[in-house]
């Protein structure tokens, strides 16, 4: 139907002579029941005919009522402005934007903050970090108000000392925007996607439940290859063979250094745990107690915890007789992950029964149990920055990275990584962590916590990245896979995070 067809449907009511309304000059005259004269009747009919011609020639249909004014009282313009660019982009564009350089993201964040200052009066003085959710939280925390308000704002006196903009300045920007542009720009951290060293590791087993790589405080890398344990010095690049278990018909299933880096524990397929002196190259003791292979080891001072396929965790002090041991029974299948907390008070264990258990140093039963994972839990890591924060990763059927508050027993966050989570490790200096993955992408991911944004994605292994260790300086990592290679990556920065915790629960910020 055309516009002309619509206009032909408009019917103009015929004038009622008993209560006629004149259209000339807006003046109204009523006849009070008197009959109109022939001259007056012709005049009224002529004016109605002119009005019909005017309605037919008008391009807009005439509706009763005044002009339309939209109601914007319930519109939150700050949130709409923030999500405008995010909603209009496709998934591929969002993925490409995440892979773009950090400089572009920083410039986009600065430009967005500048627009919010000038259009919405946000009052932002520093450029937000594009890798965190601070920008979103800052927008959502603003007062909800309408953009079109017919009110007069009182002029505020700036309390900036000598930093306010001169009244004679020709810049159209506000004082807050000037501060935003003058704020220091932190240089973007570049993470190389190419390993700086690759070592061959023949006979490195492709077994998800083993832990065959560890890096000591003395900068020695221990690797279990078949029935032997080799030590590689990161300073001199020399390789020495520590032990050979083929004489006893055994093989290596796990290795772990103590905190000082002088002793290395070796778990075997027959269930033995051997303690070796790395400097002297001699075996100190051999501990029995397990009836199956020992796939997980964890030191806590002079105490050593071992997890086995027999579903038992043994805690032993190497200074005491072997009879003085603690047996922790809570898993229903093989124990494949063990980690002590930084304060040496709690032990986290993961098993093939999809359970994550937390033990203390005095009880024989787990104090906490988490059952949210849908596959084996091997990847376990305690945060060195936040007390009681525990991270864990699930196997192929789960693929999720989960965070727990062990102080309250609550689940904090979780994200689907898209592939099997094999290992986790926190950065010693920044609030970041690295995860290695197996089926099906065989990748290494660097995450920023708590935003859980991917800082880097490293590829190169052709098999599952089953082994991970962090250098003593906290800057480099080494990854091992079933492709029988060890790859060294620079992923973490040495500079510590300068942000202080503003929580009222942090007692160290209130010490005078």
Secondary structure, 3 states (H helix, E strand, C coil): CCHHHHHHCCCCCCCCHHHCCCCCCCCCCCCCCCCCCHHHHHHHHHHHHHHHHHHHHCCCCCCCCCCCCCCCCCCCHHHHHHHHHHHCCCHHHHHHHHCCCHHHHHHHHHHHHHHHHHHHCCCCCCCCCCCCCHHHHHHHCCCCCCCCCCCCCCCCCCCCCCCCCCCCCCCCCCHHHHHHHHCCCCCCCCCCCCCCEEEECCCCCCCCCCECEEECCCCEEEEEECCEEEEEECCCCCEEEEEECHHHCCCEEEEEECCCCCEEEEEECCCCEEEEECCCCEEEEEECCCCCCEEEEEEECCEEEEEECCCEEEEEECCCCCCCEEEEECCCCCEEEEEECCCCCEEEEEECCCCEEEEECCCCCCCEEECCCCCCEEEEEECCCCCCEEEEEECCCCCEEEEEECCCCEEEEEEECCCCEEEEEECCCCCEEEEEECCCCCCEEEEECCCCEEEEEECCCCCCEEEEEECCCCCEEEEEECCCEEEEEECCCCCCCCCCCCCCCCHHHHCC
